[in-house]
């Protein structure tokens, strides 16, 4: 067995060990607003429930390891003392991942990820309409755990009101875990689906995805593409050029001889197949053909 002194290795390496070993972790999909009323949405896996009476949830937006800066969620919670914590199920995991992209302050991650803003009843931040459980919270206290990169900030939230989608409960209003279909975070690119185990989603943090708001209307409003499909498509830095699309059409014309005459519905079905193999580039070229 190899042993480590936390002080003898880099923060980045320690961070990796901790996140890989303490896993899977539930995800707090935190919605906040800044002092000017701009919405923000971001996921955090330093999260859990810590009390039932009073009902207390705690999550921790850590200072960035690479440059010791703080996240907009922390700044907003400090300014407004309110947050909505939404749970993440498998149906929205790709859109959740896209929202973790480090967009500039004031950019609305709801719009970037294609998720729906739903007005809360007792707090100002919006709920994620697609999330099956949403907790409206008051921030009771924020505990700073350090001042260096990687240091956490415990946001202690009291649940004022919460909402559960009827579709994930039985006739006695008990949550059915299989219907809830939660997703948890692990180390590296790994997530864990409660139903079926581990899977990977490439981290979006190194690029700024174009986002769902930049997509053609027939794509973002598709009746065929799922939220996860949309999330994958939004996590590209640039869309294919006209020349790249034409080259793609020429290359697949034998397989799809009527590609130029296909309806949006037909293209979206084939694009879903590309996406199932992680081939986002080909999916986009087909959709733009």
Secondary structure, DSSP 8 states (H G I E B T S, - for coil): -----GGGS-HHHHHHHHHHHS-SB--EEEEEE-TT--EEEEEESSEEEEEETTEEEEEE----TTT----HHHHHHHHH-EEEEE--BGGGHHHHHHHTS---TT--HHHHHT--EE--SSSSS-EETT-SEEEEEEEEEEEE--SSTT--EEEEEEEEEEEE-GGGB-TTS-B-HHHH-BEEE-STTEEEETTTEEEE----TTS----GGGS-HHHHT-SSS-HHHHHHHHS-SS---HHHHHHHHHHHTTT-TTGGG--HHHHHHHHHHHHHTT-HHHHHHHHT-
